[in-house]
Amino acid sequence: MGTRSVVALMVAGAAVTGSALAGTASAETRAEVRTCEYLVTARHGLRVHTRPNAHSPVVGVLSHGQRPWADCKRRGFTEIRGNVGGVELRHGFINVKHLKLIRDVTDDRVSAGAGRQPVR
């Protein structure tokens, strides 16, 4: 086998290994995301943005006292995961400084489809 063939095989192997590792890393990152239930504390409502910044377009508003489920974060913007009225608001972004953490719902969400446990 010539030098060019060996180099081509090494490059191809590195590309396959790199893409496999990249897929694994993103799957692990997705698995670590926790979902929390929050309380909207903004008196006049909380704007939902298309991207995690205040300058992106607004797709809707969550009302004061609403309890959205979103990624558990302490600062910045968090992505809405559920428990909001319209589908258009899901996957929108809201500012955490106008939210009060109520509880972590990750385990509730995962076990929700498990069905009823037998009565003993």
N, C-alpha and C positions, 0 to 999 in steps of 0.2 A: 504494500500500500504506500502510495506516495505521500509526501509532506502535505500537499494540498488536501488530500482526502482525510488525513488525520486531523488537520486543523478544522475542516468542515464538520467532521463528526464531533469534535470537541465543542464547537460553537453551537451546533444543533442540540447537543446534550445539555449545555448550559442554559439554552433558551427553554427547553422543556422543563428542566429542574426549576428555573426561575419562575416560570408561569405556574408550576404546581405549588411552589412555596407562596406565591402571591395569592393564589386561591385559598390556601389554608389560612393565611393571615387574615384575609377579609372575613372568612367564615368564623374565625375565632373572635374577631372584633364584633361582629354582629351578635354572637352568642353572649357576649359580656354586657350588652346594653340592658340596663334595668329600666323598668317602667314604674313611674310614681303617679299617684293621684295628687293633684294640687287644687287649691282654692284660689280663684281669681280675686285679688284684693283691690284692684284698680276700681275706684268708685264709678267712673264713667265708661267702664269696659276696657278690654285689652285687645289691641289690634293683632290680627293674625297676618303674618307676612309670608311671601313666597320663598324667601331665603332668610338665612339667619342674620339679618341686619335691619336696622330701622329705615334704611333708604330703599329697600325693595318694595315692590307693589303690595298693597293690602288686599287680602282676599275675603276678609270678614272681621267680625268683632265678637269676642267672648264677653258675656255680660258679667257684672259684679256678682260674686257668689257661685258662679258656674264651677264645676269640678272636672276639668279635663285630665285625661291621662297623657303623660308625655315622658320623654326620656328623663331619667333622674339626673339633674344638674344643679349646681349651686350658684352659678353665675352665667351671664351671657344669654343666648337664645337656646331654646330647647324645641325639639320637634314633637308635635302633637301625634299621639298614637291611637287615641280613641276617646269615647265618652263625651263626644261633642255632637251637636245637633245635625249638622250637614256633612256629607262626604267631602264637599269642597274644602272644608277646614282641616280635614285629616291630612297629615304630613305638612301642614303649615308650621310656621315658627313663631313662638311667643317669647317675650322677655321674662326671664325668671325673677327679676326684681319686683314684679307685680304679682307674684304667686306665693302662696304659703303651702309648704309641704304638708300633706295629710298623712300619706302612708305609701309604702312600696307595694305595688300590686303585681309585680313580676310573677310571683308564685301563684297568685290567684288566677292570673291570665293563663298560665301554663296548665294548671290543673282544672280549669273550667270545663274542658271537653272530656274529662276523665269519666264522667257519668256518675251515677249514684253508687255509694258504697253499700254493700249488703248490711242489713240490720241484724245484729246478733244479740 
